[in-house]
């Protein structure tokens, strides 16, 4: 049966969305074309009508995941009076830790991206630059000269904490990593010293 141009476009979108989730969950090398097409409810034969190779799918899926992450941040930041606190609570949460398929692509795939084609690293680079810009914009106004520096440190801390929280086999330690990083980054964003963190956390 001949597929219309509109249906072909919808099929491609579905394949990309499924691939982004599977790559986030299993990594690039843990997912085959058959896995993606089966997840999208399509046959393998249709794959090469949309993508020249798996590398082509990896690139497109990475762009999709990066854009999805950016939209998630935008939604969170648009509906709160405490943007930094809200972002930290969402990002450094048990729900995010336990769902890498739908979560941050930098934490799920950052270590693998450096071994992929330049276009994948470019997609990650653009997304990370945008995330730094969003973080810098919500840092306190009295930290004007340090906003970008604090944003860079915050993003590195957020991604690193999520990676570590997923890596350990002790649930209590995993929760502790997330909670401690939330408090530390929240205090740093407010311009507080490390000595202020225990007192604030206890209130």
C-alpha positions as CSV (number, residue, x, y, z in Angstrom):
1,X,0.0,0.0,0.0
2,X,1.3,3.4,-1.0
3,X,1.8,5.7,2.0
4,X,0.9,9.4,1.6
5,X,3.4,12.1,2.2
6,X,1.6,13.2,5.3
7,X,1.5,9.7,6.7
8,X,5.2,9.2,5.9
9,X,6.0,12.4,7.8
10,X,4.0,11.2,10.8
11,X,5.7,7.8,10.7
12,X,9.1,9.5,10.7
13,X,8.1,11.7,13.7
14,X,7.0,8.6,15.6
15,X,10.3,6.7,14.8
16,X,12.3,9.7,16.0
17,X,10.4,10.0,19.2
18,X,10.7,6.2,19.9
19,X,14.4,6.3,19.1
20,X,15.0,9.2,21.4
21,X,13.3,7.4,24.3
22,X,15.1,4.1,23.6
23,X,18.5,5.7,23.3
24,X,18.0,7.6,26.6
25,X,17.1,4.3,28.3
26,X,19.6,1.9,26.7
27,X,22.3,4.1,25.1
28,X,23.1,4.4,21.4
29,X,24.7,0.9,21.0
30,X,22.0,-0.8,23.1
31,X,19.3,-0.1,20.5
32,X,19.0,-1.6,17.0
33,X,16.9,-0.4,14.0
34,X,14.6,-3.4,14.6
35,X,14.0,-2.2,18.2
36,X,13.1,1.3,17.1
37,X,10.8,0.2,14.2
38,X,9.0,-2.3,16.4
39,X,8.5,0.3,19.1
40,X,7.0,2.6,16.4
41,X,4.8,-0.2,15.1
42,X,6.4,-0.1,11.7
43,X,8.5,-2.6,9.7
44,X,12.2,-2.4,9.2
45,X,11.8,-1.9,5.5
46,X,10.4,1.5,6.0
47,X,13.4,2.7,7.9
48,X,15.6,3.5,4.9
49,X,12.9,5.6,3.3
50,X,13.5,8.2,6.0
51,X,17.1,7.7,7.2
52,X,20.3,6.8,5.3
53,X,21.7,4.9,8.3
54,X,21.4,4.4,12.0
55,X,23.8,7.4,12.4
56,X,21.2,9.5,10.6
57,X,18.6,8.4,13.1
58,X,21.0,9.0,16.0
59,X,21.5,12.6,14.9
60,X,17.8,13.3,14.4
61,X,16.8,11.6,17.7
62,X,19.4,13.7,19.6
63,X,18.1,16.9,18.2
64,X,14.6,15.8,19.1
65,X,15.7,14.9,22.7
66,X,17.5,18.2,23.1
67,X,14.5,20.2,21.9
68,X,12.2,18.2,24.1
69,X,14.4,19.0,27.1
70,X,14.4,22.7,26.3
71,X,10.6,22.7,26.0
72,X,10.3,21.0,29.4
73,X,12.5,23.6,31.0
74,X,10.4,26.4,29.4
75,X,7.2,25.0,30.7
76,X,8.6,24.7,34.2
77,X,10.1,28.2,34.2
78,X,6.9,29.8,32.8
79,X,4.6,28.7,35.7
80,X,6.6,29.5,38.9
81,X,7.6,32.4,41.0
82,X,10.7,30.4,42.1
83,X,12.3,29.4,38.8
84,X,15.6,28.1,40.1
85,X,14.0,26.2,43.0
86,X,11.4,24.7,40.7
87,X,13.9,23.6,38.1
88,X,16.2,22.0,40.8
89,X,13.2,20.2,42.4
90,X,12.1,18.8,39.0
91,X,15.6,17.9,37.6
92,X,17.0,16.5,40.8
93,X,14.0,14.3,41.6
94,X,13.5,10.6,42.0
95,X,11.0,10.7,39.2
96,X,13.6,12.1,36.8
97,X,16.3,9.8,38.0
98,X,14.0,6.8,37.4
99,X,12.9,7.7,33.9
100,X,16.0,8.3,31.7
101,X,14.1,7.5,28.6
102,X,12.0,10.7,28.9
103,X,14.6,12.8,30.8
104,X,17.6,14.9,30.2
105,X,19.7,13.7,27.2
106,X,22.9,15.2,28.6
107,X,22.8,13.0,31.7
108,X,21.6,9.9,29.8
109,X,23.9,10.2,26.7
110,X,26.5,12.8,27.4
111,X,29.3,10.3,27.9
112,X,28.4,8.6,24.7
113,X,28.0,11.7,22.5
114,X,31.7,12.3,22.4
115,X,32.2,9.1,20.4
116,X,29.5,9.9,17.8
117,X,29.6,11.9,14.7
118,X,30.2,15.7,14.9
119,X,26.6,16.5,14.2
120,X,25.6,14.8,17.4
121,X,28.1,16.7,19.5
122,X,26.9,19.9,17.7
123,X,23.3,19.2,18.7
124,X,24.3,18.6,22.3
125,X,26.5,21.7,22.3
126,X,23.6,23.9,21.1
127,X,21.3,22.5,23.7
128,X,23.8,22.9,26.5
129,X,24.5,26.4,25.5
130,X,20.7,27.1,25.6
131,X,20.4,25.5,29.0
132,X,23.2,27.7,30.3
133,X,21.4,30.7,29.0
134,X,18.2,29.8,30.7
135,X,19.9,29.2,34.0
136,X,21.9,32.4,33.8
137,X,18.6,34.3,33.2
138,X,17.1,33.0,36.5
139,X,20.1,33.6,38.7
140,X,19.6,36.4,41.3
141,X,20.0,39.9,40.0
142,X,22.6,40.7,42.6
143,X,24.8,38.1,41.0
144,X,24.9,39.9,37.7
145,X,28.6,39.6,37.1
146,X,28.6,35.9,38.1
147,X,25.4,34.7,36.4
148,X,27.0,32.8,33.6
149,X,29.6,31.3,35.9
150,X,27.0,30.2,38.4
151,X,24.8,28.8,35.6
152,X,27.7,26.7,34.2
153,X,28.5,25.3,37.6
154,X,24.8,24.6,38.3
155,X,24.3,22.7,35.0
156,X,27.4,20.7,35.6
157,X,26.3,19.9,39.1
158,X,22.8,19.0,38.1
159,X,23.9,16.6,35.3
160,X,26.7,15.1,37.4
161,X,24.4,14.5,40.3
162,X,21.8,12.8,38.1
163,X,24.5,10.5,36.6
164,X,25.8,9.5,40.0
165,X,22.3,9.0,41.5
166,X,21.6,6.6,38.7
167,X,24.9,4.8,38.9
168,X,24.9,3.8,42.6
169,X,23.1,0.7,43.8
170,X,22.2,2.1,47.3
171,X,18.7,3.8,47.1
172,X,19.5,5.9,50.2
173,X,22.7,7.2,48.8
174,X,21.1,7.9,45.5
175,X,18.4,10.0,47.3
176,X,21.1,11.7,49.3
177,X,23.0,12.7,46.2
178,X,19.9,14.4,44.8
179,X,18.8,16.1,47.9
180,X,22.3,17.4,48.8
181,X,22.8,18.8,45.3
182,X,19.4,20.5,45.3
183,X,20.3,22.3,48.6
184,X,23.9,23.2,47.5
185,X,22.9,24.5,44.1
186,X,19.9,26.4,45.5
187,X,22.1,28.1,48.1
188,X,24.8,28.9,45.5
189,X,22.1,30.4,43.3
190,X,21.0,32.6,46.1
191,X,24.6,33.7,46.7
192,X,24.8,32.0,50.1
193,X,27.9,30.4,51.5
194,X,28.2,26.6,52.1
195,X,28.0,27.3,55.8
196,X,24.4,28.6,55.3
197,X,23.1,25.3,53.7
198,X,22.6,23.2,56.9
199,X,20.7,26.0,58.7
200,X,18.4,26.6,55.7
201,X,17.8,22.9,55.1
202,X,16.8,22.5,58.7
203,X,14.1,25.2,58.6
